[in-house]
């Protein structure tokens, strides 16, 4: 693969940015063509990948919940120690 295959193509003609076309219908048509072109690039994950990704996200969420709960409990304990009046 050479570098020209990786280079982004530049639009020509009526699709070029700043071509001076004032028609909103052409702009809408261009937008729809670009959306369809991008949707063709979407890769749908397999069932196995979807399950693996879902488990990974859920495990990360549980980890973050436990981390924040632990920090909250620790700071709460420290603030109780720091701001309570000792019994004399």
Backbone atoms as SQL, in Angstrom:
CREATE TABLE atoms (id INTEGER PRIMARY KEY, chain TEXT, resi INTEGER, resn TEXT, atom TEXT, x REAL, y REAL, z REAL);
INSERT INTO atoms VALUES
  (1, 'A', 1, 'UNK', 'N', 0.845, -1.164, 0.000),
  (2, 'A', 1, 'UNK', 'CA', 0.000, 0.000, 0.000),
  (3, 'A', 1, 'UNK', 'C', 0.898, 1.237, 0.000),
  (4, 'A', 2, 'UNK', 'N', 0.701, 2.117, -0.942),
  (5, 'A', 2, 'UNK', 'CA', 1.518, 3.322, -0.957),
  (6, 'A', 2, 'UNK', 'C', 0.807, 4.470, -0.254),
  (7, 'A', 3, 'UNK', 'N', 1.496, 5.569, -0.068),
  (8, 'A', 3, 'UNK', 'CA', 0.942, 6.674, 0.709),
  (9, 'A', 3, 'UNK', 'C', -0.225, 7.346, 0.018),
  (10, 'A', 4, 'UNK', 'N', -0.323, 7.233, -1.294),
  (11, 'A', 4, 'UNK', 'CA', -1.441, 7.882, -1.983),
  (12, 'A', 4, 'UNK', 'C', -2.755, 7.164, -1.715),
  (13, 'A', 5, 'UNK', 'N', -2.696, 5.871, -1.345),
  (14, 'A', 5, 'UNK', 'CA', -3.921, 5.147, -1.033),
  (15, 'A', 5, 'UNK', 'C', -4.478, 5.556, 0.320),
  (16, 'A', 6, 'UNK', 'N', -3.644, 6.041, 1.222),
  (17, 'A', 6, 'UNK', 'CA', -4.087, 6.453, 2.540),
  (18, 'A', 6, 'UNK', 'C', -4.484, 7.925, 2.589),
  (19, 'A', 7, 'UNK', 'N', -4.095, 8.687, 1.594),
  (20, 'A', 7, 'UNK', 'CA', -4.372, 10.123, 1.601),
  (21, 'A', 7, 'UNK', 'C', -5.860, 10.353, 1.394),
  (22, 'A', 8, 'UNK', 'N', -6.446, 11.298, 2.139),
  (23, 'A', 8, 'UNK', 'CA', -7.863, 11.586, 1.951),
  (24, 'A', 8, 'UNK', 'C', -8.091, 12.221, 0.593),
  (25, 'A', 9, 'UNK', 'N', -9.160, 11.818, -0.053),
  (26, 'A', 9, 'UNK', 'CA', -9.457, 12.381, -1.361),
  (27, 'A', 9, 'UNK', 'C', -10.084, 13.755, -1.189),
  (28, 'A', 10, 'UNK', 'N', -9.768, 14.646, -2.092),
  (29, 'A', 10, 'UNK', 'CA', -10.342, 15.985, -2.033),
  (30, 'A', 10, 'UNK', 'C', -11.500, 16.058, -3.008),
  (31, 'A', 11, 'UNK', 'N', -12.626, 16.620, -2.584),
  (32, 'A', 11, 'UNK', 'CA', -13.767, 16.714, -3.467),
  (33, 'A', 11, 'UNK', 'C', -13.486, 17.670, -4.621),
  (34, 'A', 12, 'UNK', 'N', -14.076, 17.381, -5.763),
  (35, 'A', 12, 'UNK', 'CA', -13.889, 18.228, -6.936),
  (36, 'A', 12, 'UNK', 'C', -15.248, 18.649, -7.464),
  (37, 'A', 13, 'UNK', 'N', -15.245, 19.653, -8.278),
  (38, 'A', 13, 'UNK', 'CA', -16.470, 20.096, -8.929),
  (39, 'A', 13, 'UNK', 'C', -17.439, 20.719, -7.947),
  (40, 'A', 14, 'UNK', 'N', -18.722, 20.323, -8.031),
  (41, 'A', 14, 'UNK', 'CA', -19.771, 20.907, -7.203),
  (42, 'A', 14, 'UNK', 'C', -19.636, 20.493, -5.743),
  (43, 'A', 15, 'UNK', 'N', -18.916, 19.385, -5.474),
  (44, 'A', 15, 'UNK', 'CA', -18.762, 18.919, -4.099),
  (45, 'A', 15, 'UNK', 'C', -17.664, 19.660, -3.343),
  (46, 'A', 16, 'UNK', 'N', -16.870, 20.451, -4.046),
  (47, 'A', 16, 'UNK', 'CA', -15.749, 21.133, -3.395),
  (48, 'A', 16, 'UNK', 'C', -16.267, 22.181, -2.416),
  (49, 'A', 17, 'UNK', 'N', -15.625, 22.251, -1.271),
  (50, 'A', 17, 'UNK', 'CA', -16.021, 23.228, -0.271),
  (51, 'A', 17, 'UNK', 'C', -15.698, 24.620, -0.790),
  (52, 'A', 18, 'UNK', 'N', -16.641, 25.526, -0.645),
  (53, 'A', 18, 'UNK', 'CA', -16.428, 26.880, -1.115),
  (54, 'A', 18, 'UNK', 'C', -16.592, 27.027, -2.606),
  (55, 'A', 19, 'UNK', 'N', -17.326, 26.109, -3.243),
  (56, 'A', 19, 'UNK', 'CA', -17.490, 26.189, -4.691),
  (57, 'A', 19, 'UNK', 'C', -18.462, 27.284, -5.090),
  (58, 'A', 20, 'UNK', 'N', -19.146, 27.884, -4.119),
  (59, 'A', 20, 'UNK', 'CA', -20.028, 28.987, -4.416),
  (60, 'A', 20, 'UNK', 'C', -21.457, 28.565, -4.675),
  (61, 'A', 21, 'UNK', 'N', -21.771, 27.283, -4.520),
  (62, 'A', 21, 'UNK', 'CA', -23.131, 26.810, -4.733),
  (63, 'A', 21, 'UNK', 'C', -24.010, 27.300, -3.593),
  (64, 'A', 22, 'UNK', 'N', -25.077, 28.016, -3.943),
  (65, 'A', 22, 'UNK', 'CA', -25.959, 28.601, -2.943),
  (66, 'A', 22, 'UNK', 'C', -27.221, 27.775, -2.729),
  (67, 'A', 23, 'UNK', 'N', -27.429, 26.720, -3.506),
  (68, 'A', 23, 'UNK', 'CA', -28.661, 25.945, -3.421),
  (69, 'A', 23, 'UNK', 'C', -28.677, 25.074, -2.170),
  (70, 'A', 24, 'UNK', 'N', -29.674, 25.271, -1.310),
  (71, 'A', 24, 'UNK', 'CA', -29.748, 24.426, -0.113),
  (72, 'A', 24, 'UNK', 'C', -30.079, 22.974, -0.465),
  (73, 'A', 25, 'UNK', 'N', -30.740, 22.762, -1.603),
  (74, 'A', 25, 'UNK', 'CA', -31.081, 21.395, -2.002),
  (75, 'A', 25, 'UNK', 'C', -29.838, 20.610, -2.384),
  (76, 'A', 26, 'UNK', 'N', -28.881, 21.267, -3.035),
  (77, 'A', 26, 'UNK', 'CA', -27.616, 20.591, -3.361),
  (78, 'A', 26, 'UNK', 'C', -26.830, 20.279, -2.090),
  (79, 'A', 27, 'UNK', 'N', -26.877, 21.207, -1.140),
  (80, 'A', 27, 'UNK', 'CA', -26.158, 20.992, 0.118),
  (81, 'A', 27, 'UNK', 'C', -26.783, 19.827, 0.889),
  (82, 'A', 28, 'UNK', 'N', -28.102, 19.752, 0.904),
  (83, 'A', 28, 'UNK', 'CA', -28.787, 18.637, 1.579),
  (84, 'A', 28, 'UNK', 'C', -28.468, 17.328, 0.883),
  (85, 'A', 29, 'UNK', 'N', -28.474, 17.348, -0.446),
  (86, 'A', 29, 'UNK', 'CA', -28.134, 16.140, -1.206),
  (87, 'A', 29, 'UNK', 'C', -26.722, 15.679, -0.919),
  (88, 'A', 30, 'UNK', 'N', -25.786, 16.624, -0.863),
  (89, 'A', 30, 'UNK', 'CA', -24.400, 16.290, -0.539),
  (90, 'A', 30, 'UNK', 'C', -24.301, 15.706, 0.858),
  (91, 'A', 31, 'UNK', 'N', -24.998, 16.315, 1.804),
  (92, 'A', 31, 'UNK', 'CA', -24.982, 15.819, 3.179),
  (93, 'A', 31, 'UNK', 'C', -25.501, 14.384, 3.246),
  (94, 'A', 32, 'UNK', 'N', -26.601, 14.103, 2.578),
  (95, 'A', 32, 'UNK', 'CA', -27.181, 12.753, 2.596),
  (96, 'A', 32, 'UNK', 'C', -26.221, 11.755, 1.953),
  (97, 'A', 33, 'UNK', 'N', -25.577, 12.131, 0.842),
  (98, 'A', 33, 'UNK', 'CA', -24.609, 11.221, 0.209),
  (99, 'A', 33, 'UNK', 'C', -23.438, 10.937, 1.149),
  (100, 'A', 34, 'UNK', 'N', -22.981, 11.963, 1.872),
  (101, 'A', 34, 'UNK', 'CA', -21.873, 11.767, 2.798),
  (102, 'A', 34, 'UNK', 'C', -22.282, 10.892, 3.985),
  (103, 'A', 35, 'UNK', 'N', -23.517, 11.061, 4.469),
  (104, 'A', 35, 'UNK', 'CA', -24.007, 10.227, 5.568),
  (105, 'A', 35, 'UNK', 'C', -24.073, 8.772, 5.130),
  (106, 'A', 36, 'UNK', 'N', -24.596, 8.521, 3.935),
  (107, 'A', 36, 'UNK', 'CA', -24.689, 7.143, 3.436),
  (108, 'A', 36, 'UNK', 'C', -23.297, 6.547, 3.250),
  (109, 'A', 37, 'UNK', 'N', -22.348, 7.342, 2.755),
  (110, 'A', 37, 'UNK', 'CA', -20.974, 6.853, 2.586),
  (111, 'A', 37, 'UNK', 'C', -20.362, 6.486, 3.932),
  (112, 'A', 38, 'UNK', 'N', -20.616, 7.283, 4.965),
  (113, 'A', 38, 'UNK', 'CA', -20.088, 6.974, 6.299),
  (114, 'A', 38, 'UNK', 'C', -20.768, 5.747, 6.887),
  (115, 'A', 39, 'UNK', 'N', -22.061, 5.595, 6.665),
  (116, 'A', 39, 'UNK', 'CA', -22.776, 4.435, 7.193),
  (117, 'A', 39, 'UNK', 'C', -22.288, 3.141, 6.558),
  (118, 'A', 40, 'UNK', 'N', -21.801, 3.201, 5.335),
  (119, 'A', 40, 'UNK', 'CA', -21.253, 1.998, 4.687),
  (120, 'A', 40, 'UNK', 'C', -19.960, 1.540, 5.358),
  (121, 'A', 41, 'UNK', 'N', -19.280, 2.445, 6.071),
  (122, 'A', 41, 'UNK', 'CA', -18.026, 2.109, 6.743),
  (123, 'A', 41, 'UNK', 'C', -18.243, 1.464, 8.109),
  (124, 'A', 42, 'UNK', 'N', -19.474, 1.502, 8.622),
  (125, 'A', 42, 'UNK', 'CA', -19.754, 0.993, 9.964),
  (126, 'A', 42, 'UNK', 'C', -19.618, -0.527, 9.966),
  (127, 'A', 43, 'UNK', 'N', -18.917, -1.039, 10.965),
  (128, 'A', 43, 'UNK', 'CA', -18.746, -2.482, 11.135),
  (129, 'A', 43, 'UNK', 'C', -19.581, -2.914, 12.331),
  (130, 'A', 44, 'UNK', 'N', -20.503, -3.836, 12.107),
  (131, 'A', 44, 'UNK', 'CA', -21.363, -4.331, 13.184),
  (132, 'A', 44, 'UNK', 'C', -20.605, -5.435, 13.909),
  (133, 'A', 45, 'UNK', 'N', -20.496, -5.340, 15.237),
  (134, 'A', 45, 'UNK', 'CA', -19.762, -6.373, 15.975),
  (135, 'A', 45, 'UNK', 'C', -20.507, -7.709, 15.946),
  (136, 'A', 46, 'UNK', 'N', -19.730, -8.792, 16.056),
  (137, 'A', 46, 'UNK', 'CA', -20.346, -10.114, 16.131),
  (138, 'A', 46, 'UNK', 'C', -20.991, -10.278, 17.500),
  (139, 'A', 47, 'UNK', 'N', -21.771, -11.329, 17.654),
  (140, 'A', 47, 'UNK', 'CA', -22.433, -11.578, 18.938),
  (141, 'A', 47, 'UNK', 'C', -21.402, -11.754, 20.051),
  (142, 'A', 48, 'UNK', 'N', -20.329, -12.487, 19.763),
  (143, 'A', 48, 'UNK', 'CA', -19.277, -12.719, 20.764),
  (144, 'A', 48, 'UNK', 'C', -18.606, -11.406, 21.159),
  (145, 'A', 49, 'UNK', 'N', -18.288, -10.547, 20.178),
  (146, 'A', 49, 'UNK', 'CA', -17.669, -9.255, 20.477),
  (147, 'A', 49, 'UNK', 'C', -18.612, -8.377, 21.289),
  (148, 'A', 50, 'UNK', 'N', -19.891, -8.387, 20.942),
  (149, 'A', 50, 'UNK', 'CA', -20.870, -7.564, 21.653),
  (150, 'A', 50, 'UNK', 'C', -20.968, -7.986, 23.118),
  (151, 'A', 51, 'UNK', 'N', -20.990, -9.295, 23.359),
  (152, 'A', 51, 'UNK', 'CA', -21.055, -9.800, 24.735),
  (153, 'A', 51, 'UNK', 'C', -19.779, -9.421, 25.486),
  (154, 'A', 52, 'UNK', 'N', -18.626, -9.585, 24.838),
  (155, 'A', 52, 'UNK', 'CA', -17.347, -9.250, 25.470),
  (156, 'A', 52, 'UNK', 'C', -17.267, -7.761, 25.792),
  (157, 'A', 53, 'UNK', 'N', -17.676, -6.913, 24.862),
  (158, 'A', 53, 'UNK', 'CA', -17.662, -5.464, 25.102),
  (159, 'A', 53, 'UNK', 'C', -18.625, -5.086, 26.222),
  (160, 'A', 54, 'UNK', 'N', -19.793, -5.716, 26.250),
  (161, 'A', 54, 'UNK', 'CA', -20.779, -5.400, 27.291),
  (162, 'A', 54, 'UNK', 'C', -20.256, -5.781, 28.665),
  (163, 'A', 55, 'UNK', 'N', -19.637, -6.964, 28.775),
  (164, 'A', 55, 'UNK', 'CA', -19.074, -7.405, 30.047),
  (165, 'A', 55, 'UNK', 'C', -17.946, -6.466, 30.479),
  (166, 'A', 56, 'UNK', 'N', -17.111, -6.056, 29.524),
  (167, 'A', 56, 'UNK', 'CA', -16.015, -5.136, 29.836),
  (168, 'A', 56, 'UNK', 'C', -16.543, -3.813, 30.375),
  (169, 'A', 57, 'UNK', 'N', -17.563, -3.264, 29.745),
  (170, 'A', 57, 'UNK', 'CA', -18.135, -1.994, 30.196),
  (171, 'A', 57, 'UNK', 'C', -18.763, -2.149, 31.575),
  (172, 'A', 58, 'UNK', 'N', -19.508, -3.226, 31.790),
  (173, 'A', 58, 'UNK', 'CA', -20.142, -3.441, 33.090),
  (174, 'A', 58, 'UNK', 'C', -19.102, -3.604, 34.198),
  (175, 'A', 59, 'UNK', 'N', -18.023, -4.333, 33.918),
  (176, 'A', 59, 'UNK', 'CA', -16.965, -4.511, 34.921),
  (177, 'A', 59, 'UNK', 'C', -16.293, -3.169, 35.232),
  (178, 'A', 60, 'UNK', 'N', -16.073, -2.332, 34.221),
  (179, 'A', 60, 'UNK', 'CA', -15.481, -1.026, 34.444),
  (180, 'A', 60, 'UNK', 'C', -16.408, -0.157, 35.285),
  (181, 'A', 61, 'UNK', 'N', -17.701, -0.196, 35.001),
  (182, 'A', 61, 'UNK', 'CA', -18.666, 0.597, 35.765),
  (183, 'A', 61, 'UNK', 'C', -18.685, 0.143, 37.223),
  (184, 'A', 62, 'UNK', 'N', -18.699, -1.170, 37.463),
  (185, 'A', 62, 'UNK', 'CA', -18.687, -1.685, 38.832),
  (186, 'A', 62, 'UNK', 'C', -17.400, -1.257, 39.535),
  (187, 'A', 63, 'UNK', 'N', -16.261, -1.336, 38.845),
  (188, 'A', 63, 'UNK', 'CA', -14.991, -0.908, 39.431),
  (189, 'A', 63, 'UNK', 'C', -15.037, 0.565, 39.821),
  (190, 'A', 64, 'UNK', 'N', -15.568, 1.405, 38.935),
  (191, 'A', 64, 'UNK', 'CA', -15.635, 2.836, 39.224),
  (192, 'A', 64, 'UNK', 'C', -16.586, 3.116, 40.385),
  (193, 'A', 65, 'UNK', 'N', -17.693, 2.382, 40.464),
  (194, 'A', 65, 'UNK', 'CA', -18.624, 2.566, 41.583),
  (195, 'A', 65, 'UNK', 'C', -17.926, 2.227, 42.896),
  (196, 'A', 66, 'UNK', 'N', -17.220, 1.102, 42.915),
  (197, 'A', 66, 'UNK', 'CA', -16.516, 0.698, 44.135),
  (198, 'A', 66, 'UNK', 'C', -15.410, 1.687, 44.497),
  (199, 'A', 67, 'UNK', 'N', -14.695, 2.204, 43.495),
  (200, 'A', 67, 'UNK', 'CA', -13.635, 3.167, 43.748),
  (201, 'A', 67, 'UNK', 'C', -14.201, 4.453, 44.350),
  (202, 'A', 68, 'UNK', 'N', -15.258, 4.969, 43.759),
  (203, 'A', 68, 'UNK', 'CA', -15.851, 6.214, 44.266),
  (204, 'A', 68, 'UNK', 'C', -16.476, 5.989, 45.634),
  (205, 'A', 69, 'UNK', 'N', -17.127, 4.844, 45.836),
  (206, 'A', 69, 'UNK', 'CA', -17.685, 4.538, 47.157),
  (207, 'A', 69, 'UNK', 'C', -16.579, 4.472, 48.205),
  (208, 'A', 70, 'UNK', 'N', -15.469, 3.813, 47.872),
  (209, 'A', 70, 'UNK', 'CA', -14.349, 3.716, 48.804),
  (210, 'A', 70, 'UNK', 'C', -13.746, 5.066, 49.133),
  (211, 'A', 71, 'UNK', 'N', -13.541, 5.895, 48.115),
  (212, 'A', 71, 'UNK', 'CA', -13.007, 7.234, 48.363),
  (213, 'A', 71, 'UNK', 'C', -13.971, 8.061, 49.202),
  (214, 'A', 72, 'UNK', 'N', -15.252, 7.982, 48.909),
  (215, 'A', 72, 'UNK', 'CA', -16.253, 8.734, 49.669),
  (216, 'A', 72, 'UNK', 'C', -16.266, 8.283, 51.129),
  (217, 'A', 73, 'UNK', 'N', -16.241, 6.967, 51.348),
  (218, 'A', 73, 'UNK', 'CA', -16.238, 6.452, 52.717),
  (219, 'A', 73, 'UNK', 'C', -14.963, 6.861, 53.448),
  (220, 'A', 74, 'UNK', 'N', -13.823, 6.812, 52.755),
  (221, 'A', 74, 'UNK', 'CA', -12.560, 7.194, 53.376),
  (222, 'A', 74, 'UNK', 'C', -12.520, 8.668, 53.746),
  (223, 'A', 75, 'UNK', 'N', -12.939, 9.530, 52.844),
  (224, 'A', 75, 'UNK', 'CA', -12.951, 10.962, 53.144),
  (225, 'A', 75, 'UNK', 'C', -13.989, 11.296, 54.209),
  (226, 'A', 76, 'UNK', 'N', -15.103, 10.574, 54.223),
  (227, 'A', 76, 'UNK', 'CA', -16.110, 10.791, 55.258),
  (228, 'A', 76, 'UNK', 'C', -15.535, 10.431, 56.628),
  (229, 'A', 77, 'UNK', 'N', -14.850, 9.317, 56.697),
  (230, 'A', 77, 'UNK', 'CA', -14.215, 8.887, 57.958),
  (231, 'A', 77, 'UNK', 'C', -13.170, 9.904, 58.402),
  (232, 'A', 78, 'UNK', 'N', -12.349, 10.376, 57.453),
  (233, 'A', 78, 'UNK', 'CA', -11.327, 11.369, 57.793),
  (234, 'A', 78, 'UNK', 'C', -11.953, 12.685, 58.255),
  (235, 'A', 79, 'UNK', 'N', -13.034, 13.105, 57.623),
  (236, 'A', 79, 'UNK', 'CA', -13.659, 14.369, 58.031),
  (237, 'A', 79, 'UNK', 'C', -14.315, 14.239, 59.402),
  (238, 'A', 80, 'UNK', 'N', -14.879, 13.045, 59.709),
  (239, 'A', 80, 'UNK', 'CA', -15.442, 12.840, 61.049),
  (240, 'A', 80, 'UNK', 'C', -14.358, 12.914, 62.106),
  (241, 'A', 81, 'UNK', 'N', -13.196, 12.340, 61.822),
  (242, 'A', 81, 'UNK', 'CA', -12.077, 12.388, 62.766),
  (243, 'A', 81, 'UNK', 'C', -11.587, 13.822, 62.921),
  (244, 'A', 82, 'UNK', 'N', -11.479, 14.548, 61.827),
  (245, 'A', 82, 'UNK', 'CA', -10.909, 15.901, 61.854),
  (246, 'A', 82, 'UNK', 'C', -11.838, 16.924, 62.476),
  (247, 'A', 83, 'UNK', 'N', -13.145, 16.761, 62.325),
  (248, 'A', 83, 'UNK', 'CA', -14.061, 17.821, 62.732),
  (249, 'A', 83, 'UNK', 'C', -14.952, 17.486, 63.920),
  (250, 'A', 84, 'UNK', 'N', -14.704, 16.397, 64.609),
  (251, 'A', 84, 'UNK', 'CA', -15.482, 16.113, 65.805),
  (252, 'A', 84, 'UNK', 'C', -14.690, 16.544, 67.025),
  (253, 'A', 85, 'UNK', 'N', -15.416, 16.951, 68.023),
  (254, 'A', 85, 'UNK', 'CA', -14.804, 17.376, 69.269),
  (255, 'A', 85, 'UNK', 'C', -14.545, 16.130, 70.106),
  (256, 'A', 86, 'UNK', 'N', -13.296, 15.929, 70.542),
  (257, 'A', 86, 'UNK', 'CA', -13.003, 14.731, 71.359),
  (258, 'A', 86, 'UNK', 'C', -13.685, 14.827, 72.718),
  (259, 'A', 87, 'UNK', 'N', -14.111, 13.692, 73.210),
  (260, 'A', 87, 'UNK', 'CA', -14.725, 13.643, 74.541),
  (261, 'A', 87, 'UNK', 'C', -13.638, 13.801, 75.601),
  (262, 'A', 88, 'UNK', 'N', -13.895, 14.681, 76.562),
  (263, 'A', 88, 'UNK', 'CA', -12.923, 14.907, 77.630),
  (264, 'A', 88, 'UNK', 'C', -13.396, 14.333, 78.926);
